[in-house]
Amino acid sequence: MGNDRKIKRVLPTALGMMNWQLLRVMMDGIFFGNSAEIRRLFAAAAESKSTSINHDVLHRVAPLYYEWSRKYGRTFLYWFGAKPRLAMSDPDMIKEILMNTGGSFEKVPFNPQSKVLFGGGLVGLDGERWAVHRRITNQAFNMERVKGWVPEIVGSISKMLEKWEGIRGGRDEFEMDVHKELHDLSADIISRTAFGSSYEEGKRIFSLQEQQMHLVSQALRSVYIPGFRFLPTKKNRERRRLENETREAIRKMIKNSSRAGEDSRNLLRKETTANLLTWSLILLALHQEWQTKAREEVFSVCGGSNLPAAENLNDLKIVSSILNETLRLYPPAIMLMRQTSKKVKLGTLDIPAGTQFYLSLTAVHHDTDIWGEDANEFNPLRFNESRNHLASFFPFGIGPRICVGQNLAMVEAKIVLAMLIKQYSFIVSPTYVHAPMLFISLQPQYGAQILFRRISS
């Protein structure tokens, strides 16, 4: 009898707790969708380590798409907060979305907590404001203007190589974490070409951006609750401090520069080229036969003692194929986002207005149906053949919003590779751990340690 009374007293409390837990699960689903599972997948990927070097990296860099496409097919729906997202890797649908000029598909608005990094630049604009800024930046980054920067690019690389020779100190072999070095190099090149200054003068800006990127990377995987950015949390206070200091540093740099204009703010992102070069060196360090082929081409095109010049960059065919194959295997952006501005029909699907799209660039680049059974292997020869589909390879995007800085990125990457392989042969260090990771862009989680040996003159 006494036990019955206890059960009667405890049962309503237990039922209340169960109802509250059920309510909490329901509320999490309504407000946060699958975001908690997404964060869990990325955390698990970041903690995983492999003892072998393998270019089949989709499970690490896009665990969301890797896991759910295996369960639900290559096109599936998930929820990010209250927003439905349609994930896909179908080139036909991707082409239709990215090539559309009728306004049916638009950029997904920034999470307010990530806007502090990307600002009001070209990447976040739409409509007429985007069209105006696009015309300005197209002029700033046209190929002829970029070729005019080649001497400054060569100057930055020469300075880095002089520093490396000091570190080598007469030794036959020395180790370098090229990931950090190439980020500093890209920052110096951007500073020189955009501001007519140097990395040392812009160092404060790049340091502030690096700190901001850590906060933005966390924010992008979480659903934003309206008004949350105004709360005086520790991270929000840090975001505002970094934003204010960055703006002030840019103002000073522009004021002191003879060549900086409004478009130079868009140059501050150095991630793409630095990461492309990092992965290129890792791949060439792993594949000595391609390193040898590239070196022979560079000596043939540039001569023994000459530096690369604008007029002979187009002759570096093998170097170009190596860079393209690197971009295929390790694209800086692992996906692109779009959303519908109105109800549309995409293939056989009727898509409601406001639906977001997760376009899995990495999945397309590693698709064996498109690239063959060796899709996860390094083979620059595949770029000697014409591609059958426009959306089979799009590291810089396609359509009207294709990356405006791709000319500068590719010219810079060609020159850096040419100058490095003329001066050094290199292999992967035993300390290197192959762990590609998404951190705003795709980069090595533990750095890129490479052993260099000076080539005899």
N, C-alpha and C positions, 0 to 999 in steps of 0.2 A: 504493500500500500504506500509505504514511504517512498519507494522507488518510482511509483506511478506519479506521485506528486512532483518529484524532481524532474521527471521527463516532461510533465505538463508545463513546468516553469521554464525549462530550458528550450523546449521545442519552438515556441514563438520567437525566442531570441535567435535560435539557429536558422529558422526560416527567414527571419529578417535579414540576417547576415547573408544568406544565400540570395535573397532578392536584391540586396545591395550589390553583391558581387556580380549578379546577372545584369543589373542596371549599369554597373561600371563597364562591363564588357560591351554592352550595347552602346553606351556613350562613347567608348573608345572607338568602336567601329564607325559610328556616325561622324565623329569629329576628326579622327586620325586615320581611318581606313587601314591600309596595309603598311603604314609608315613604320610601325614598331618592328614588323617582320623584316622590312627593308634594312633598317639599321642593324638588326641582328645578323642578317646575311652578310653585310659589309664588314661588320666586326669579326665574324668568323673567318671571312676571306683574308682579312688583314693579319689574323693570328696564325694562319696556315703557312707552313714552310715546306719546300720541296728540296730534296738533295740533288735533283737533276735539273738541267736547263731545258725547258720545253716551251715552244712558242704557242702552244694551245692554252691561251690565257683567259678565255671568256669566263671561266668559273671564278677567277680571282678578280677581274676588273669590272665585270658586269654580273655579279652573282644573282641579282634579281632576275635578269633575263635568262641566264643559264638554268637556274632551278625551275622557274615557272614555265619556260618554253618546253622543257622536257616533260612536264606534267600535262600541260594544256595546249600544246601546239605552238607554232611559230607566231601566231597572232592570238593574243589573249587580252582580257580586260582585268585591270586591278584598280584599286582606289587609293588615291593620295589625299587624305583628308576627305572632304566631301566631293572631290573632283574625280570623275572617271578618267582613267588613262588607258588608252589602247596601245599595247606594245606590239611591235612588228619588226620583221626583217625581210619583208617581201620587196624586192627592188622596184616592181611595177607600182606598188602603192606609194613607196617612198618617193619615187620620181614624180608621181602625180601631185604629191603634197608639196615637195620642194620647188618644183618648176611652176607651180600655179601662180599666175599674175592677176587673178580676178578678185583677190581679197577673201577667198573662202577659208584660207589657212593663214594664221597669224602667229607671231611670237607669243610664247607664254610669258605673262608679266613676271617681273622679278619678285621673288620673296623680298620684302622690304629690308630684311637683314642681310641680303646679299647685294642689294643695290649700292651699298657703300663702297664695294669693291669695283663694280662695273660702271657705276656712276650713270651719267646721262649720255654716255657714248653711243656709237653707232649700233652696237650689239643689242641694246635694249630699246631702240626706237622703232616706231611703226608709222605708217601713213606718210603724210607730206613732210614731217620733220625728218623721217628716215631718208626720204628721197633727196632732200637738200643736203644732209650730211653725207650721204653716199656719193653724191656728185663731187663734193669737196675732197673726200678721202680717195676717190678714184684718181683724181688729179695728183694727189700727194703720193700715191703708190704706183703710178703707172711705170712700166718697165724702163722707159728711158730715164726717168728721174732716179729710179733705184740703181740703174747702172752707173749713174753719176756718183753714187755713194761708194762704189767699189774701192777706191783708194782709202777711204776712211775705214771700211770694213777690214781691209788688208792691214791697215795700221793697228787696229785693235788686236787682231790675231797675232801680229808680229810681237806686240808688247806681251801678250800671254805666253808666247813661245820663249821669249827672252827670260821671263820669270821661271818657266819650266826648266830651262837650261841651268839657271841658278840653283834650283832644287836638285837637279841631277848631279851637279857638282863634280863632273868628270867620271861618274860611275857608269858602268856599262848598261845598267838597268835600274829603273826607278818606278815606284808605284804612285798612282794619282787617282783620286776620286774625281772622275771627269764630270760627274753630274753637277757638283758645286762649281767647278771651274767653268763649265760651259754656261751656267746661269750667270755667273759674273761677267763672262765674255759677252753674252747677248745683252746684258744690261749696259755694258760699256758701248757696244755698237749702237744701241737705241739712244743712249745719251749723246753720242757724237752726231748721229744722223738727224735726230729730232731737235736737239738743243744746241748743237755745236759745242758741247762741253765734254765731260768725261764721266766715267762711272763713279769716281771718287766724289764728284760734285753732286751726283744724283743718288749716291749710296743711301742716304737717309730715306729717300722716297721708296726705294726698292725694299729696304728693311721694313718700313711701315707696311708696305703692301704684303710682304711675306707674313707678317703677324696677322693682318686682316684676313688673309686667305685661310688661315687655320680656323678662324671663327666662321667664315662663310661656308667652308666645307662642312662644318657641323650643321649649320642652319639649313643647307640645301636638302638634307636628309630628314628634316623635321617639318611637320605641318605648321605653318605660321598662324597664330591666333591673332586676329585683328586687335591692334592697340598694344600688343605685347612689347614692341620695340620701345615704347615710351616708359615702360616700367624701369625703375632704377636698379636693375639686376647688375651683378658684377660684369657679365659679358656685354650687356648693353652699354654700360659706362665705358668699357674698354673699346667698343666699336666707335662710340662718339669721339673718344680721345684720339684714336687712330685716324678717323676721318678728318677731324679738324687739323691735326698735325700734317697730314698728307696734303690737304688743300693748301695750307700755308707754305709748305715746302715747294709745291708745284708753282704757286704764284711767284715765289722768289726766283725760281729757276727760269720761268718764262720772262720775268722782268729783266733778268741779267743776260738773256740770250738774244742774239741778233736774228735767229732763224725760227724760233719756236712760235707756233700759232695754235689756234684752237684744236686743230687736228692732231697736234703732238700728244695730247692727252691719251689718244687712242693707241699710242705707241708704247705705253708703259707696261703692257702685258708682254713679258718676255718668255712666257712658258713654252709656247709652241715650238720655236726654233731650238731652244736649249734642250727640250726633251727629244725632239727629232734627232739632234746630233748625238745625244747620250745613247739612244737606242741604236743609232747607226754604228757608233764605235763599238758597242757591245757585240753587235751582229758581225762586224768585220773582224773583231778579235776572236770570235768563235769560228769564223769561216775564212781561214787563211787564204784559200784559193781566190776568193773574191777580193780580199785585201790586195793580193798580188796583181790581179787584173786591173783594179782601180789605180794602183800605183803606176803600173806600166802606161796606162792611158794618160795619167796626169803628166808624167815625164815626157810623153810623146806630144801632148798638146801644149804644155807650158814650157818645155825645155828644162834643162838641168838646173839652171840658176835663176830662171825668171819666176816672178810671182804671178798668180792668176790675174788676168785682165778681163774687163767687161766683154771685149770682142771675141774671146775664145771660150766663154762659159758654155755656149751652146754645143761646143764640140766634146764636152765631157759627158758622153752618152752613157757609159757604164756607171759613172758616179750618179747620174740622174736615175738610172734604173735601181741602183742600190737605195737611194733615198725614197723612191716610190714604194719599193718593197718593204722598207722600214715603216713607212706610213700605213701600209696595208696591215702589217702584223701588229704594230704598236701606234695606232692613231692617237694624236694628242687628246681629242674629244672622243669618248667612247659611245656617245649617243647625241642626238639632236632632239629638241622638243618643239612641238607646234601645237596649236589648238584651232578648233573650228570656230569661225565667227557666225556661222549660220548652219542650218541643216544641210548636209551634203551626202552624196552617194559616192562611195569609194570601193571600186570593184563591185562586189555583190552586197556590200554592207551599206545600210542606211545609218548614217552617223548623226546624232543629235547635235545641236549647237552647244558650244561650251565643252565639248569632249577634247581632252588633251591626247597628244600622241607622243609615245616614246619610240623614237626611230633608232633601232639598235645597229649603229654603224659597225661596231666590232663584230657582231654576229654575221653581218653581210660580208665583211672583209675576210672572215674565216670560214665561210660557207663552202663545203666541198662540192655542192651542186654547181656553184659558180666557178670556183677556182681549181677544182679537181681534188683527187685524193691526197695530194701533197699540200693542201691549203694551209696547214700549220707548219710548213717548212719554209726556210729562207731560200728563195729562188728568184733572183732579179731577172732571169731570162724571160719570165712570164710577161714582163712589160715590153718585150720586143714585139709582142703580138697585140693586135688591136683588140679592145674590149668590146664585147657584144652589147653591153647594157650600160647606160650612163650612170645608173645608180648602183653599179657593182663596186665602184671605188670612188669614194667621195670624202677624203680626209679633211678637205676645206669646205665641204658642203657643195651643193650644186644650185643652179638657178639664180634668181636675182640677188639673193642674200649670201652668195658665195664669199668666203673670207677675203676681205679687201687687202689683207697683208700677205697673201700667199707669194706674191712676187718677191718681196723682201725676204721672206722666210726661206724660199728655195735658193735664191742667189747667195744669201749668207751661208746656208748649209753647204752649198757646193764649194765655196771658197774655203771654209773651215776644213772640210774633209780633204780638199786638194792640198792645202798647206800642211796639214798634220801627217798625211801619208807620204808626203815627200820627205819629211824630216824624221819620222819615226816608223818603226814596225812595232806591233803591239799584240799582246795576248791577254785573256781574262786572268785576273789575279785569283789565286786559291782562296782569298778572303771574300770574293764576291758571292753574294746570295741572290739568286734570281727570284725576285718577288715584285712583279709589276703591281702597282697600286694606283687607284684613282684618288687623286688629291687635287681637286679642281680639274687638272689634266692628268694624263697617264704618265707616271714616273716610277723609278725604282725605289722601293720602300727603304732599302738600306744603303743607298748610294750605288755607284758604279765604279768599282775598283779595277783598274787596268794597269798592266805592267808594260812600260815603254822601253824601247831600245833605240838609240840614235843610229840612223843610217849613215854609213861612211860617205863622205862627200866624194 
